């Protein structure tokens, strides 16, 4: 099998549109050859993860493209930065690292990328439609686009994403193709108590269980109530993509390619089926909780970036209350959502409780937390999975309501009754 390029591909490769496009095209072609793609396909949009500073090489690559005159060919959004560009006073890291993060941000904006600075591009006003071919990097965005929107993107890594945006082309491979999107592993949840499946905090646990057990297969969840809200599906997908290699999941009755179990499987028999138990979810909670005792220093929400829907839930929990003075309370969100909070007057309400609103970055890797000696509490499976290694902080995973109650009391409070309700 050999890669077949169009005449337009060859002209881009040979420098018709300048050296930047030629350089980007060479990389896309090498990727296509590596994954044994038969041809390239057009994309209509991109979301860039390469804008997150990971060392001088990330600046060198972007600077090279800019010096060669690179401009993105399709609408292109930017993932989180290594710092909050809106609130630089929150940054507690090395000033030189901060300057390099800003330099990298400027380079990507110079290439025509939109300064969205969010890990949740699907919360922006314009988002991909069903079947649209895109190139998104950032694991939670990938799994949401594929699973919840039914758009099509493979799991892309840094540097490939910007090359695709510059050329408007990507290999016809992976999750871009029908045959690779069908489920092969069924997760049965019908035996779980209905009261448990109606709680938001269960979905990151289910996602983490799926991510850690599904391997390279495409999972489908059977037995959930139909038409699950987006915030639950994205929390599930984010945890699955963090704890494993999941790029797409199906939930029968809730995701567009799974109106039925048969449709999700592509009318084939599954390779295996797993019945999820209460004990499986409790074990995942234990794995996402590295702290013991009731000591608490921080509450960190918003990984992925909080939506207006999630802020509405939080607002109802904190209304008329104040956090304990010894607890730091951070919530991360995209700048578009933060602006909406200001316009609605919700931002002041949240600040009155004691919330520090963080934009443009995520607190599980950016040096924002003022206290990493005492444990941190979160409602995010992704935050709980990454923060211990990234920040050296111990973590407690629980519900948003437990996080708020704990912040008010100044100690860890967990509602264990959820596990005994039938």
N, C-alpha and C positions, 0 to 999 in steps of 0.2 A: 504494500500500500504506500503510495507516494502522495505528497502534498501537491494539490493543483491550485495554482495562483491565477487570478484573473489578470487581464492586461493592466487594469488600474492598480492592482497590487504590485505588479512588476515595475510599473512606472514610479510608484511611491518608493519602492525598494531601491530603485536606481537613481533616486535623487531629484525627480521631477518637481517635488514640492519642498525641496530644501533638505539640508543635512539632518536637521532635527527629526523630520518625518522619516527619513531614510534610516537613521539610527533606531528609532522606535520600531520601525517595520522589521528591521533585522532581528530585533528581540522577539517580536510577535511570531515571526516565521520560525525562529529556533524553538520557541515554545510549542508551536503547532507540530513541528517535526518530532519533538520529544513525546508529546501525548498522542502521536500517530493520527492526527486529524487529517481528513481528506481535503478539506478546504477551509477558508476563512469565511466569517459571516459579518454583516454589518451590525453595529450596536447603535442604540439611540441615546445612551447616557452612561455616565460612570460616576463612581464614588471612590475617592482616593484615600487610602490608608497610609501611603508613603509620606504624607505631610507630617506624621508624628516623628519627632526627632529621636533617632536611635544611634547617633554617632556621626562623625564627620563624613562618612561615606554617603549618608543620605543627602547631605548638603552638596557634596561633590557631584552626585548624579543629577540632582535637580538644577544645579548651577550650570552644568554642561548643557542640559537641554535648553535652558534660558539663553545661554550665550549663542546657541545655534539657532535661536529664533523660534522655539517651540510655542505653539498655541494649540489648545484643545480643540478638537473637531466637533465634539458633541457636548451638550450640557453636562457639566461636571461639578459635583459637590465635594466638599472636603470633610474628612473625618475629624476627630478631635485633635487638638494640638497638645503639646507637652506641657502647656500652661494655660491658665485662664486669661485670655487676651483682653477680656472686658474688665476683669478685676485683678490686675497684676499684683496688688498688695497681698493676695492670698498665697502667692508663691513663696515657699520656704526653702527652696533649693539653691544650688550654686548659681550666682548671677551670670557666670559665663555660659552655663547650660541654658539659662533663660534667653540670653541674647542669641544663641544659636537656634533655639526654637523659633524665635521671632524671625530670624533670617530665613529659615526654611519656609515659614508661613508666607513670607513676602515672595519667595521664589515661585511657590505654587499659585499664588494670586497673579503673579506676572504672566503665568501661562494661560490665564483666562479662567481659572477655576473659581467657583463661587465661594465666598468666605462664609460658609455655613457652619463649620466647626462643630459638627455633631456626629455621634455614632448612630443616630437614629434618623437617617435621611428620609425614611418613610413617613415621618411626622411633618415633613415640609408640605407646603401647599400643593406642589406638583409631585406626584409619585408614579412609579411605573404601573402600567396597566397589565392585565392578564396576557401572557404570551410574549410580552415585549422582551427583546434581547438586550441585555445590559451587562456591564462589567462593574461589579461592586466588590470592594475589599472591605474588611471589618466583619468579623464572624457573625455577629448578631444581625447585622443588616443583610448579609447574604441569606441566612436561613429565613428571615422574615420575608424578603422579596420572593424567594422561591416558594415558600410554604403558604404564607398568608395572602400575598398578592397574586401569586401564580405567574410572576415575571420570571425571567430565566437568566441566571448568572451562575457561573462555576465558582468554586472557592479560589479567589485570587489573592496572591501575596503582594507584598510591597514591590514597587517599581514596574511590575507588569501592568498594574492598573493605569498608571499615567501613560504608558506606551499605547495601551488600547485607546485611551481618551484622545491621544494625539493623532492616531491613525484612523480611528473609528472602526477598527476591525479586531476580531479575536478568533481563536481557533473554534471550529465547530466540533466541540468535544464536551465531555462531562455532562453537567446538568443543563447545558444548552439543548441537549438532544432528548427526544421523547423516551427512548429506551432506558435511559439512565435515571429517569425520574420516578419510575414505578417502585412501589414498596416491595420489600422482600422479607421483612421481619414485622410480625404483628405483636403489639403490646396490648394485652387485654386488661381493661381496668374495671370491668363490670362487677367484679366481686368486692371492689372497694366500697365503703359506706358512702351513700349519696351525700351525706352531710360533709364528708371530708372533701369530696370532689367539687363542692361548692365554695371552697375557700381559696382565696388568691394564693396564699403561701404554699399550697400544695403543688402548684404548677412548676415553679423552679425545681422542686424536689423531683417531680416526675421527669422533667427535662434532664436533670443531672443523672438520674438513674438510666434514662435512655442513652445519653451520651456516653456513659461509662460502660455500657453493655452491648451497644449495637454494632460496634466496630465500623466497617466500611459499608454496611448495608443501609438501605433507606428504610426508616421505620414508619409504621402507621399505627395510630392509637385508636383502638376500638372500644367503645363503651362510654365515652364522655357524652354529656348532654350536648345536643347540637347547638350551633351558633354561639360558640364561646366568644367572649369579648376579646378584642385585640390585645389588651394589656396582659391578659393571661397567656395567650398564644406566644407573644413576643418574649415574655419571661421564661416560658418553657423552652423556646428555641434558643435563647441566649445561653441558658444553662447547658443545653444539649451540645451547643457548638463549643462551649468552653471546656467541658469535661470530656469531649470526644471530637470526632471529625464530622459531625452532622452538618450537612449543607442544605438539607431539605427534610422535612417530616410531613406526614399527613395526619389529620385528625378527622375521622369519619363524621360528616355532618357539619364541619366547621371550616375546613380548608377547601379551596376551589377545585382541587384535583381529586378530592375524596368524597363525592356525594354518597358513595357506598364503599364498603370494604372491597368489593370485587373490582370497582373502578380504580381504586388506589393501588391495587395489586396488578393492574393491567390484565385482569382475567386469568392470572396465573396462581398456582398454589404457592403459599409462602415457604421460604426455606426453613423458617422456624417461628415459633409462637411463644411468647413469654407472658405469664399471668402475673401482674404486678400486685404485690401484697402490701398491707399496712406496714409490715416489718421492713420491706424494701425501702419505703419512703422514710421510715424512722432511721434506718441505717444511713441513708443519704443525708438526713439532717445532722446526724452525728459526724459524718465525714466533712460536712461544711461548717461544723462548729469546732474550733480548735481551743476555745477558752472554757474554763471551768469556774464555778463560783458565781458570785453576783457582782463583782467589780465591773465598772463600766466607765469609759472615758469619752467615747464618741459614738454617734449614730450617723451612718452614711447611707443615703438613699440615692437612687438615680443612675443605676448601671444596669441596662442601657439608660440613656437620658430619659428623665421623667416626661410623660405626656400630660396634656391638660387634664385628661381623664384621671390619671394617677394623682395629680395635684389636687383635683377635686376631692378625692378620697382622703388625702392627707389633710386638706383644709378642714374637712368635717371632724377629723380626729383632734386637731389642735385648737379649734375655735374656743376662744375665751380662756385658754390655759397658757401656762408658761413652763418652759423646760427648767430643769434643775441647773443652778449656776455652774456646777462642776462638769456639766456634759456639753460637749460640742456637737452641733447638729448640722450636717451638711446635706444638701440636695443638689445634684447635678442635673442640668438641662441644657438643651440647645438654645442659642440666642433668640430664635424665633419664638420659642415657647416662653422664655423669660420676658420677652417684650409683651406677649399676650397676658402674662401674669400682671405686669405693671398696668396695662390698659384696663384690666378687670378690677384692679385694686387688691388682688390676692397677694401680691408680693409683700405689701405692707402688713397684711394680716399674718403671713408666715414669719416675717421678721419680728413681729410683736411677740410671737411664741418663742423666738430665738433661733430661727432657721438662718443659716448662711447659704445663700444661693450661689452656686458655682456654675459658670458657663464655659463653653469651649473645650473642656477637658473632662477627665474622670478622676475621681479621688483615689482609685485603687492603684494608680501608678504615678500620678503627679504629686510632688511633695507639698501637699496642702494641709494635711492633718497636723494640728498643733500638738497632739498627744498620741504617740504610738507606743507608750509604755503600758497604758491600760487598755483593756480589750475594747474592740469596736463592734457595734451591732448593725446588722443590715437586713433588708428584705430582698436582697438580690443574690441569686445563686452564683452569678458571674463574679460579683464583688467578693463574696465569701470564698470562692475558689482561688482567685488570684491574689488577694490582698496579703495573706500571710507571707508568701514568698516575695512579693513586690515591696511591701512596706515593713515587714517584720512585725506586724501587729497580730495579736490573737483576735479571733472573730467568733461572734455568735450569730447564727442565722435564725431568723424568725419572721413573723408577720409584721406588716406595717403597724398594726395596732399595738403589738408588743413593743416595737421600737419606740413608739410615741409614749406608751405607758412607762417604759424604762427610762426614757429621757426625762420625764416629769419626776419620777421617784429618785433618779440618780443611781439606780442599781438595776441589774437585769431582772426583768419580770417576764415569765413565760406562761402562756395559757396552755397547759397540758391537757385540758379537758377535751380538746378537739380530737384526741386520739381514742377517746372512749365513747364518743357519741355515735350512735347507730343511725 
